[in-house]
């Protein structure tokens, strides 16, 4: 067991035994021999090659002779030991080579001449804030659906929003709660890193998540606070790889007028903006970013005649500059209304005890309870005529009647729900969620100036590169990456 392993000499065989006895065929002569190749290349090249080979063989013989005479010679009696563990790695070299940024003998540049790699000055003031702002630019589309419960005969907004307050939630239809909880999963606003329905609390975590177990979601087992989804502490959330949807059930604390008169709730304040909570745009015309210098606009809105900065993705920029414009999609023969001067439309989900109450639903008066924080720098306020409404009414048979209402004169209705259809309670949650998602998607597609999330993030990255890049030559760039 303690015997030192000996190195064994193995003679390599490149051809099978007895290959010389096999008679050649015509195909064997198709491959030229080494002598024929030498004659074809020329004498000058072959002489230079042979000279290099002879010199190299002399150097190798001298090196092997010096190794045999040294104490660390690679003799036949040398013990086979593993190589030492490497503690220093050049991960940048592997990363660059695997992603095709290292090209031998070529200067890897785009067709426009811009380099593929740029060094950013991470020590420059404001760099960390720019990275945080980039993290807050959502990589997915985000929408909000506002849920209301209308009891029989209710026509005023105060009566409707009070249904979701205090002990009133205990007397609502149990089928309504079953439908509501099937729209998404419950999340705590302070522990949620996605869209919450309000720009002041989205894309950030105010406290570490706590381990909780989902129990019985019925109204009787859970208190009124557990069923309060107004966005202050809890909200219903659903997301996939492309988009996020927050389902908010407003109550009287969500009222926020554009003139600054608020009853409280989840709307952002100037102190929240100063603390780093910014507003991000949903599209070019829907939600421009909120500048730090314009934080006072929370209490003093922008005049309607003044146009907002629509294409900027920089949050704390204090000066004007030309921004790149993403390519737009246009259909031949179709004329789309530009939504540069239109406010973002909203999606409502209304549960009716009496179907006739949809004729007197106070949409215009409920808009102050549906502020997400995206309305402050818009050119026009949200109108009731631009809102999408999904009405649901429980029938005596146990099914649900569907009524869709949207902007007149345009194709804004989306499937799978259809106006006038009757659906089962077991599938209404998925159907409502998919219909609301398709409505929001159709609204975005109708806007020629809409920028998808990946375009907004790409433009933000380009701004960071232009602001913090360090001009280095290609050798200096590679040396910097390998040494850092």
C-alpha positions in Angstrom: 0.0 0.0 0.0 2.9 2.3 0.8 4.8 1.5 -2.4 5.5 4.6 -4.5 3.7 4.3 -7.9 6.1 4.1 -10.8 5.6 5.8 -14.1 5.0 3.4 -16.9 6.2 4.0 -20.4 3.5 3.4 -22.9 4.2 3.3 -26.6 1.5 5.1 -28.5 0.1 3.4 -31.5 -1.4 5.6 -34.2 -2.3 2.7 -36.6 -3.4 -0.8 -36.0 -0.8 -3.7 -36.1 -0.1 -5.0 -39.6 -1.3 -1.9 -41.4 1.7 -2.2 -43.7 0.4 -5.5 -45.0 -2.8 -4.0 -46.2 -2.6 -3.2 -50.0 -3.5 0.4 -50.8 -6.4 1.3 -52.9 -7.3 4.3 -55.2 -8.7 6.3 -52.3 -5.4 6.1 -50.4 -3.7 7.9 -53.2 -6.2 10.8 -53.0 -4.5 12.0 -49.8 -1.1 13.4 -50.7 2.0 12.4 -48.9 4.2 14.7 -46.8 6.8 14.9 -49.6 4.2 15.9 -52.2 2.9 18.6 -49.8 6.4 19.9 -49.3 7.0 20.1 -53.1 3.6 21.8 -53.6 4.3 24.5 -50.9 7.8 25.3 -52.1 11.3 24.9 -50.9 11.6 28.3 -49.1 8.7 27.6 -46.8 9.8 24.1 -46.0 13.4 25.1 -45.3 12.2 27.7 -42.8 9.8 25.2 -41.2 12.5 22.5 -40.8 14.9 25.0 -39.4 12.4 26.0 -36.7 11.8 22.3 -35.9 15.5 21.6 -35.5 16.0 24.6 -33.3 13.1 23.6 -31.1 14.3 20.0 -30.8 17.7 21.3 -29.6 16.0 23.6 -27.0 13.9 20.7 -25.7 16.9 18.4 -25.4 18.8 21.0 -23.4 15.7 21.5 -21.2 15.3 17.8 -20.6 19.0 17.4 -19.7 18.8 20.2 -17.2 15.6 18.7 -15.7 17.2 15.2 -15.3 20.2 16.7 -13.4 18.0 18.7 -11.0 16.5 17.5 -7.7 13.0 18.0 -9.0 13.6 15.9 -12.1 10.7 14.0 -13.7 12.5 10.7 -13.2 10.9 7.3 -13.3 11.0 7.0 -9.5 9.2 10.2 -8.9 6.0 10.0 -6.8 2.8 11.0 -8.5 1.3 13.8 -6.5 -1.7 16.0 -7.3 -1.1 19.6 -8.5 -1.5 22.4 -6.0 -4.9 24.0 -5.5 -5.3 27.2 -7.5 -6.5 30.1 -5.4 -6.3 32.8 -8.1 -8.7 32.8 -11.0 -9.3 35.1 -13.9 -13.1 34.8 -14.2 -13.2 37.8 -16.5 -11.2 35.9 -19.2 -13.6 33.0 -19.1 -16.6 35.3 -19.2 -15.3 37.3 -22.1 -14.3 34.3 -24.1 -17.5 32.4 -23.5 -19.7 35.4 -24.6 -17.6 36.1 -27.7 -16.0 39.4 -26.5 -12.4 38.1 -27.0 -11.5 37.8 -30.7 -7.9 37.1 -31.7 -6.6 39.5 -34.4 -9.9 41.4 -34.7 -11.2 44.5 -33.1 -14.6 43.5 -31.9 -16.9 46.4 -32.6 -20.4 46.9 -33.8 -21.3 48.0 -37.3 -21.8 51.5 -35.8 -18.3 51.6 -34.5 -19.2 51.5 -30.8 -17.2 49.0 -28.7 -18.9 46.0 -27.4 -17.3 46.5 -23.9 -17.0 49.6 -21.9 -15.5 50.2 -18.5 -17.7 52.1 -16.0 -16.3 54.3 -13.3 -17.9 52.8 -10.2 -16.3 55.3 -7.9 -18.0 58.2 -9.5 -20.6 60.0 -7.5 -24.2 58.8 -8.3 -23.2 55.5 -9.8 -24.8 53.4 -7.0 -28.0 55.5 -7.3 -28.1 54.9 -11.0 -27.9 51.1 -10.5 -30.7 51.2 -7.9 -32.8 53.2 -10.4 -32.1 50.6 -13.0 -33.3 47.8 -10.7 -36.5 49.7 -10.2 -37.3 49.8 -13.9 -39.6 46.8 -14.2 -38.6 44.2 -16.7 -42.3 43.3 -17.1 -45.5 45.1 -17.9 -47.5 46.0 -14.9 -51.2 46.8 -14.5 -53.8 47.4 -11.8 -57.3 46.1 -11.5 -59.6 48.0 -9.0 -62.3 45.8 -7.4 -65.6 47.2 -6.0 -68.6 45.6 -4.4 -72.0 47.2 -5.1 -74.8 46.2 -2.9 -78.4 46.4 -4.1 -79.5 50.0 -4.5 -76.1 51.7 -3.8 -75.3 54.6 -6.2 -72.9 56.8 -4.2 -69.1 56.3 -4.0 -69.1 56.6 -0.2 -71.5 53.7 0.1 -69.6 51.5 -2.4 -66.1 52.0 -0.9 -67.5 51.6 2.7 -68.3 48.0 1.7 -64.6 47.2 2.0 -64.2 48.8 5.4 -64.3 47.4 8.9 -67.0 45.0 9.8 -68.8 45.5 6.4 -66.6 42.9 4.8 -68.1 40.2 7.1 -71.6 40.6 5.5 -70.5 40.5 1.8 -71.4 37.6 -0.5 -69.0 34.6 0.3 -68.9 33.9 -3.5 -67.4 37.3 -4.0 -64.5 36.5 -1.7 -64.0 33.2 -3.4 -63.7 34.9 -6.7 -61.5 37.7 -5.3 -59.0 35.2 -3.8 -58.8 33.2 -7.0 -57.5 36.3 -8.9 -54.0 36.1 -7.4 -52.1 35.4 -4.2 -52.0 37.6 -1.1 -48.7 39.5 -0.6 -47.6 42.0 2.1 -46.7 45.3 0.6 -43.7 45.8 2.8 -42.2 42.4 1.8 -43.1 42.4 -1.8 -40.5 43.4 -4.5 -42.9 43.6 -7.4 -45.8 45.8 -8.5 -48.2 46.6 -5.7 -50.6 48.9 -7.5 -48.9 52.1 -6.2 -45.6 53.5 -7.4 -44.6 54.6 -3.9 -44.4 51.0 -2.6 -43.5 49.0 -5.8 -40.2 47.4 -6.6 -38.7 47.7 -3.1 -38.7 45.8 0.2 -39.1 47.8 3.3 -38.7 44.9 5.7 -37.5 41.3 5.4 -40.1 38.7 4.6 -41.5 36.6 7.4 -42.5 33.0 7.2 -46.3 32.6 7.2 -48.6 29.7 6.5 -51.7 30.2 4.5 -54.7 29.1 6.4 -58.4 29.4 5.8 -59.1 32.4 3.6 -62.8 32.5 4.4 -64.3 35.7 5.7 -65.4 34.0 9.0 -62.0 32.6 9.8 -60.0 35.8 8.9 -60.6 39.2 10.3 -61.4 42.4 8.5 -57.7 43.4 8.4 -56.8 40.1 6.7 -59.4 40.8 3.9 -58.3 44.5 3.5 -56.6 44.6 0.0 -56.6 48.4 -0.4 -52.8 48.4 -1.0 -51.9 49.8 2.4 -50.6 46.5 3.9 -51.9 43.8 1.6 -52.7 43.4 -2.0 -53.6 40.6 -4.4 -50.9 39.9 -6.9 -50.4 37.8 -10.0 -47.5 37.6 -12.4 -46.0 35.6 -15.2 -42.8 36.0 -17.2 -44.3 38.9 -19.2 -46.4 40.9 -16.9 -47.6 41.7 -13.4 -51.2 42.5 -12.2 -52.1 43.9 -8.8 -55.7 43.6 -7.7 -56.7 46.5 -5.3 -59.9 46.8 -3.4 -60.1 50.5 -2.5 -61.8 51.9 0.6 -62.2 55.4 2.0 -58.5 55.6 2.9 -57.5 55.4 -0.8 -59.2 58.7 -1.8 -56.6 61.1 -3.3 -57.7 64.2 -5.3 -55.4 65.7 -7.9 -55.6 69.0 -6.2 -53.7 67.5 -3.2 -56.7 67.0 -0.9 -56.3 63.4 0.4 -58.0 61.4 3.0 -54.9 59.3 3.5 -54.1 55.9 2.2 -51.3 54.5 0.1 -50.5 57.4 -2.2 -46.9 58.7 -2.4 -45.9 61.9 -0.5 -43.1 64.3 -1.0 -41.1 62.7 1.8 -41.4 59.4 0.1 -40.0 60.8 -3.1 -37.1 62.4 -1.2 -36.4 59.0 0.3 -35.8 57.4 -3.0 -39.2 56.2 -4.1 -39.6 57.2 -7.7 -42.3 56.9 -10.3 -41.6 55.0 -13.4 -43.3 55.3 -16.8 -45.4 52.6 -18.1 -45.2 53.9 -21.7 -44.2 57.0 -23.5 -47.6 58.6 -22.9 -48.9 56.8 -19.8 -46.5 57.4 -17.0 -43.4 59.6 -17.4 -40.8 59.4 -14.6 -41.0 61.6 -11.6 -38.0 63.8 -11.3 -36.4 64.6 -7.9 -36.6 68.3 -8.8 -40.3 68.0 -9.4 -41.1 66.3 -6.1 -43.3 69.2 -5.1 -45.6 68.3 -8.0 -47.2 65.7 -5.7 -49.1 68.5 -3.9 -49.0 70.8 -6.9 -49.8 69.0 -10.2 -48.4 70.0 -13.5 -50.6 72.4 -15.6 -52.5 70.7 -18.2 -51.0 72.8 -21.0 -47.4 71.8 -20.1 -46.0 68.7 -21.7 -44.1 66.2 -19.6 -40.8 64.7 -20.5 -42.0 61.6 -22.2 -39.0 59.7 -23.4 -36.6 60.1 -20.4 -35.7 57.1 -18.3 -33.2 59.0 -16.0 -34.9 59.6 -12.7 -32.7 62.4 -11.2 -31.8 64.3 -14.3 -32.0 68.1 -13.9 -31.3 69.1 -17.5 -32.9 68.4 -20.9 -31.2 66.3 -23.5 -32.2 64.4 -26.6 -33.4 60.9 -25.9 -33.3 58.0 -28.4 -36.7 57.0 -29.7 -37.6 53.4 -30.0 -38.9 52.2 -33.4 -42.7 52.3 -33.7 -45.0 49.8 -35.2 -47.6 50.9 -37.7 -50.1 49.0 -39.7 -50.7 49.8 -43.3 -54.0 51.4 -44.0 -54.9 51.7 -40.3 -55.0 55.1 -38.6 -54.4 55.0 -34.9 -55.1 57.8 -32.6 -52.0 59.1 -30.9 -52.2 58.7 -27.2 -49.5 61.2 -26.4 -52.2 63.5 -25.0 -54.4 60.8 -23.5 -54.3 59.6 -19.9 -53.9 55.9 -19.0 -57.1 54.0 -18.9 -58.0 51.9 -15.8 -59.6 48.5 -15.4 -62.4 48.0 -12.9 -63.9 44.8 -11.6 -67.4 45.4 -10.1 -69.5 42.8 -8.3 -73.2 43.6 -8.5 -75.9 42.2 -6.3 -78.5 43.8 -8.6 -77.7 43.8 -12.3 -79.6 47.1 -12.9 -77.1 48.9 -10.7 -74.6 49.0 -13.6 -76.7 51.7 -15.1 -76.0 54.0 -12.2 -72.5 53.0 -11.3 -70.6 56.2 -10.3 -67.5 55.7 -12.3 -66.4 59.4 -12.4 -66.8 59.8 -8.6 -64.7 56.6 -7.9 -61.7 57.7 -9.9 -60.2 59.6 -6.9 -60.0 56.3 -5.1 -58.0 54.7 -7.9 -54.8 56.8 -8.0 -51.7 54.7 -8.4 -49.2 57.5 -8.5 -48.8 57.6 -12.3 -51.2 60.5 -12.9 -49.2 63.5 -11.6 -47.1 64.4 -14.6 -49.7 63.4 -17.2 -51.0 66.0 -19.6 -54.7 65.1 -19.0 -56.5 63.4 -16.1 -58.0 59.9 -16.4 -61.6 60.1 -17.8 -64.4 57.7 -16.9 -65.0 57.2 -20.7 -61.5 55.7 -21.0 -62.0 53.0 -18.3 -62.7 49.4 -18.8 -65.3 47.8 -16.5 -66.0 44.1 -15.9 -69.4 43.6 -14.2 -70.2 40.3 -12.4 -73.6 39.4 -11.0 -74.4 36.2 -9.1 -77.5 34.4 -10.5 -79.8 32.2 -8.5 -78.6 29.2 -10.4 -75.1 29.7 -9.0 -73.6 31.0 -12.2 -72.2 34.5 -12.8 -73.5 36.9 -15.5 -70.8 39.0 -17.2 -71.2 42.6 -18.5 -68.3 44.4 -20.2 -68.1 48.1 -20.7 -65.3 50.1 -22.3 -64.5 53.2 -24.4 -67.0 53.7 -27.1 -66.1 53.6 -30.8 -63.0 51.5 -30.4 -62.3 47.8 -30.3 -61.2 47.6 -26.7 -62.9 44.5 -25.5 -60.8 41.4 -25.1 -61.4 37.7 -24.6 -62.0 35.2 -23.0 -64.9 37.0 -21.4 -67.6 38.2 -23.7 -70.4 40.7 -22.9 -73.6 38.9 -21.9 -72.0 35.4 -21.3 -72.7 33.3 -18.2 -69.7 31.5 -16.5 -69.2 29.2 -13.6 -67.8 30.3 -10.3 -65.0 27.8 -10.5 -63.4 29.4 -13.6 -64.4 33.1 -13.2 -61.1 34.0 -11.4 -58.9 32.8 -14.3 -61.2 34.3 -16.9 -61.4 37.7 -15.3 -57.7 37.8 -14.8 -56.9 36.9 -18.4 -59.5 39.3 -19.7 -58.1 42.2 -17.7 -54.5 41.3 -18.9 -55.6 41.2 -22.5 -57.4 44.6 -22.1 -54.3 46.2 -20.8 -52.2 44.6 -23.5 -54.5 45.8 -26.3 -54.4 49.3 -24.9 -50.6 49.3 -25.0 -50.6 47.9 -28.5 -52.9 50.7 -29.6 -50.2 53.2 -28.6 -47.6 53.7 -31.3 -45.3 55.4 -28.9 -45.3 52.7 -26.3 -41.9 51.4 -25.2 -41.8 47.8 -24.0 -40.0 47.1 -20.7 -36.9 45.7 -22.3 -36.6 48.8 -24.4 -36.9 51.1 -21.4 -34.2 49.1 -19.6 -31.9 49.1 -22.6 -32.2 52.9 -22.9 -31.5 53.2 -19.2 -28.4 51.1 -19.6 -27.3 53.2 -22.5 -27.7 56.4 -20.4 -25.6 54.9 -17.6 -22.9 53.9 -20.1 -22.7 57.3 -21.7 -22.6 59.0 -18.3 -20.0 56.8 -16.5 -17.9 55.1 -19.2 -14.1 55.4 -19.2 -12.4 55.9 -22.5 -9.8 53.1 -22.8 -8.1 51.5 -25.8 -8.6 47.8 -26.4 -5.3 46.6 -24.8 -5.9 48.9 -21.8 -9.5 47.6 -21.5 -8.4 43.9 -21.4 -5.6 44.7 -19.0 -8.0 46.5 -16.7 -10.5 43.5 -16.8 -7.8 40.9 -16.1 -6.2 42.8 -13.2 -9.4 43.9 -11.5 
